[in-house]
């Protein structure tokens, strides 16, 4: 399946996905590490695989993903999280019907790729999230697809700029309740080297999130291009997946994992 690379905004939108999750943002780097558009033109499918794995269960130590440290809980954080959940459910319950989401500008990210959770991204909201946090206006809505083809709303994905500090992330969603994550240290094929995505070494991909390469030197040694950051920060809130706090705020991240 061939994917056409969209125009990259200098200040990136974090698409759902991976960004829409993920679709709004495809790749983001700091000003000190500018985005290489050509090298990124085939990262979407690989980023989707990484995002789906991040939401499917506890993850082993991963050199390509950074998680915020879990802070000690507090009554204030619990109260704030409860208020967020009430607001999210009240505002986004309308989108249980995926047609309502589509009518309001949400577009499915990688519709041709089978996924355990599908991201529907609102580009306008994704751009706005780089500047502010509004729990009622997430970057992406998250849906599971039933065997009969129906989409069932399970949650939302929120994004923040990669430059955001831990304090800024905590101000959006308490770090004692949820762990934000970021995709980092990718080695991708050089410009014009799309076919090299298929290369393997010792049974592992040479490039992308499944590669063992996670440093500039190792990436240079295989003729790749090193991307220290792929997307900004993201957090999944599975507000419609049940009432278990671990399910709602955990999004597959094992709190024992650092």
Secondary structure, DSSP 8 states (H G I E B T S, - for coil): ---------TT---BTTTB-----------TTS---TTTTTTHHHHHHHHHHHHHHS-----TTEEE-------HHHHHHHHHHHHHHHHHHGGGGSHHHHHHTTEEESSTTS--SSEEEEEHHHHHHHTT---TTS-SEEEEEE-TTS-EEEEEEEEEE-TT--HHHHHHHS-TTT---EEEEEEEE--TT-GGGGG-EETTEESSSTT-S--SHHHHHHTT-EEEEESS-EEEEE-TTS-S-HHHHHHTT--TT--
